[in-house]
Amino acid sequence: MTGPDRTRRGYDSSGRQAVAARNRAAILDACRELLLRDGYRATSVQAVAVRAGVSVPTVYKVFGGKRELVKAVYDTTLAQDDEPVPLHARPELRAVFAESDPAGKLAGYARFVAGVHERLAALTAVLSAADPELAELAAVTDRERLTGTRAFVDHLGAAGMLRPGLDPVRAADACWLLTSPQVHERLTRGRGWAASEYRPWLARMLAAALLP
């Protein structure tokens, strides 16, 4: 008499992946809440773990440390989700790149930039505190922004929309400065500008700096 037929089945990892995704989302949400409530220095990995309902080793395993976790919070706030899709491949920027009218393209880009700053404003205020780790994070995000503005200026050049004779490197620098969170903060929080004022102003400044 033979034993029961034992059919090998492939390991189903979907349940483990779902738990990992829930843990990751809970950790990000907990860190964001604590950063906005308590500030960077007072937000510890242990406090995040307690609020998220996970172990401290889980936080380290998923993100690698506090600085990496805060960077992940920044990135997901910027993108509005935790999907591994670059900004230029997302619908809002794809529509900007597809726009054939130069003025319309810059208006769409200004609208995108304004949305990013509005989402990040509270978090940026927290992360502006003087701290060596935050200074490094600010340098990383600045480099990432410069990469993005260079890609946009290169796109304008390839489309024949960039002002003739304009140095693309200097054009990207000007775009990087005009679209910076510091300029947005000074105009909106410092001078009381509404979003409906900032967006068209930014589009006009970009047009003056970049277009013929």
C-alpha positions as CSV (number, residue, x, y, z in Angstrom):
1,M,0.0,0.0,0.0
2,T,1.4,3.2,-1.0
3,G,1.3,6.4,1.0
4,P,-0.8,9.4,0.0
5,D,0.1,11.2,-3.2
6,R,2.1,14.2,-2.2
7,T,2.2,16.8,-5.0
8,R,4.8,19.4,-4.7
9,R,3.4,22.9,-4.7
10,G,5.3,26.1,-5.4
11,Y,5.8,28.3,-2.4
12,D,3.1,31.0,-2.3
13,S,4.8,34.2,-1.0
14,S,1.8,36.5,-1.6
15,G,0.7,36.4,2.0
16,R,4.2,37.3,3.2
17,Q,4.4,40.1,0.6
18,A,1.1,41.5,1.7
19,V,2.3,41.6,5.3
20,A,5.5,43.3,4.3
21,A,3.6,45.9,2.3
22,R,1.3,46.6,5.2
23,N,4.2,46.9,7.6
24,R,6.1,49.3,5.2
25,A,3.0,51.5,4.8
26,A,2.4,51.6,8.6
27,I,6.0,52.5,9.2
28,L,5.9,55.3,6.7
29,D,2.7,56.7,8.0
30,A,3.9,56.5,11.6
31,C,7.2,58.3,10.8
32,R,5.4,61.0,8.9
33,E,3.0,61.6,11.8
34,L,5.7,61.7,14.4
35,L,7.9,64.0,12.3
36,L,5.1,66.5,11.8
37,R,4.1,66.3,15.5
38,D,7.5,66.0,17.3
39,G,10.2,67.1,14.8
40,Y,13.2,65.2,13.5
41,R,15.3,64.9,16.6
42,A,12.4,63.6,18.8
43,T,11.4,61.0,16.2
44,S,13.2,57.9,17.0
45,V,13.2,54.5,15.3
46,Q,11.8,53.0,18.5
47,A,8.9,55.5,18.6
48,V,8.1,54.9,14.9
49,A,8.1,51.1,15.6
50,V,5.7,51.4,18.5
51,R,3.3,53.7,16.6
52,A,3.4,51.4,13.6
53,G,2.9,48.3,15.6
54,V,6.0,46.6,14.5
55,S,9.4,45.6,16.0
56,V,12.4,47.9,15.9
57,P,14.4,45.3,13.9
58,T,11.6,45.3,11.3
59,V,12.1,49.1,10.8
60,Y,15.8,48.6,10.3
61,K,15.3,45.6,8.0
62,V,12.8,47.5,5.8
63,F,14.5,50.9,5.6
64,G,18.1,50.6,7.0
65,G,18.0,53.4,9.6
66,K,16.4,56.7,10.5
67,R,17.9,58.8,7.7
68,E,16.8,56.3,5.1
69,L,13.4,56.1,6.6
70,V,12.9,59.9,6.6
71,K,14.1,60.0,2.9
72,A,11.5,57.3,2.1
73,V,8.8,59.5,3.8
74,Y,10.0,62.5,1.7
75,D,9.9,60.5,-1.5
76,T,6.5,59.0,-0.9
77,T,5.0,62.4,0.1
78,L,6.5,63.9,-3.1
79,A,5.1,61.1,-5.4
80,Q,1.9,60.5,-3.4
81,D,2.5,56.8,-3.2
82,D,5.2,54.2,-2.6
83,E,5.2,52.8,-6.1
84,P,8.7,52.4,-7.8
85,V,7.7,54.6,-10.7
86,P,10.0,57.6,-11.5
87,L,8.3,61.0,-11.6
88,H,8.9,61.5,-15.3
89,A,6.9,58.3,-16.1
90,R,3.9,59.5,-14.0
91,P,0.7,60.8,-15.8
92,E,1.1,64.5,-14.7
93,L,4.6,64.9,-16.0
94,R,3.9,62.7,-19.1
95,A,1.2,65.2,-20.0
96,V,3.6,68.1,-19.5
97,F,6.2,66.4,-21.8
98,A,3.5,65.6,-24.4
99,E,2.2,69.3,-24.5
100,S,3.2,70.9,-27.9
101,D,2.6,74.5,-26.9
102,P,5.6,76.0,-25.1
103,A,3.5,78.3,-22.8
104,G,1.2,75.4,-22.1
105,K,4.1,73.1,-21.3
106,L,5.6,75.6,-18.8
107,A,2.2,76.2,-17.2
108,G,1.8,72.5,-16.7
109,Y,5.3,72.2,-15.3
110,A,4.6,75.1,-12.9
111,R,1.4,73.4,-11.8
112,F,3.3,70.1,-11.2
113,V,6.0,72.0,-9.2
114,A,3.4,73.8,-7.1
115,G,1.6,70.6,-6.3
116,V,4.9,69.0,-5.1
117,H,5.7,72.0,-2.9
118,E,2.2,72.0,-1.4
119,R,2.4,68.3,-0.5
120,L,5.9,68.7,1.0
121,A,5.5,72.1,2.7
122,A,4.9,70.8,6.2
123,L,7.5,68.1,6.0
124,T,10.1,70.6,4.5
125,A,9.5,72.9,7.4
126,V,10.3,70.1,9.8
127,L,13.4,69.0,7.9
128,S,14.8,72.6,7.6
129,A,16.2,72.3,11.2
130,A,20.0,72.5,11.6
131,D,21.2,68.9,11.9
132,P,24.1,67.1,10.1
133,E,21.9,64.3,8.9
134,L,19.3,66.7,7.6
135,A,22.0,68.7,5.8
136,E,23.0,65.5,4.0
137,L,19.4,64.7,3.2
138,A,18.8,68.3,1.8
139,A,21.9,67.9,-0.4
140,V,20.6,64.6,-1.8
141,T,17.1,66.1,-2.6
142,D,18.7,69.1,-4.1
143,R,20.8,66.9,-6.4
144,E,17.7,64.9,-7.4
145,R,15.8,68.2,-8.1
146,L,18.7,69.3,-10.3
147,T,18.6,66.1,-12.2
148,G,14.9,66.6,-12.8
149,T,15.2,70.2,-14.0
150,R,18.1,69.2,-16.3
151,A,15.9,66.5,-17.9
152,F,13.1,69.1,-18.4
153,V,15.5,71.7,-19.9
154,D,17.0,69.0,-22.2
155,H,13.4,68.1,-23.2
156,L,12.8,71.7,-24.1
157,G,16.0,71.8,-26.1
158,A,15.2,68.6,-28.0
159,A,11.7,70.0,-28.8
160,G,13.3,73.2,-30.2
161,M,11.6,75.4,-27.5
162,L,14.7,76.5,-25.6
163,R,15.9,80.1,-26.4
164,P,18.7,80.0,-29.1
165,G,22.2,80.5,-27.6
166,L,21.1,79.7,-24.0
167,D,23.5,77.5,-22.2
168,P,21.6,74.4,-21.1
169,V,23.6,74.0,-17.9
170,R,22.8,77.6,-16.9
171,A,19.2,77.2,-18.0
172,A,18.8,74.1,-15.8
173,D,20.4,76.0,-12.9
174,A,17.9,78.9,-13.4
175,C,15.0,76.4,-13.5
176,W,16.3,74.6,-10.4
177,L,16.4,77.9,-8.5
178,L,13.0,79.2,-9.6
179,T,11.3,75.9,-8.8
180,S,13.1,75.5,-5.4
181,P,11.1,74.9,-2.2
182,Q,12.8,77.9,-0.7
183,V,11.3,80.3,-3.3
184,H,7.9,78.7,-2.9
185,E,8.1,79.0,1.0
186,R,9.2,82.6,0.9
187,L,6.4,83.6,-1.4
188,T,3.6,81.6,0.1
189,R,4.4,81.4,3.8
190,G,6.6,84.5,3.9
191,R,4.6,86.8,1.7
192,G,1.2,85.2,1.9
193,W,0.8,84.3,-1.8
194,A,-2.0,81.9,-2.7
195,A,-1.4,78.9,-4.9
196,S,-3.4,80.6,-7.6
197,E,-0.8,83.4,-7.6
198,Y,2.3,81.3,-7.3
199,R,1.5,79.0,-10.3
200,P,1.1,81.6,-13.0
201,W,4.1,83.6,-11.6
202,L,6.3,80.6,-11.8
203,A,5.2,79.8,-15.4
204,R,6.0,83.4,-16.4
205,M,9.4,83.3,-14.7
206,L,10.2,80.0,-16.4
207,A,9.1,81.4,-19.8
208,A,11.3,84.5,-19.3
209,A,14.3,82.4,-18.4
210,L,14.0,79.6,-20.9
211,L,11.9,80.4,-24.0
212,P,12.7,82.6,-27.0
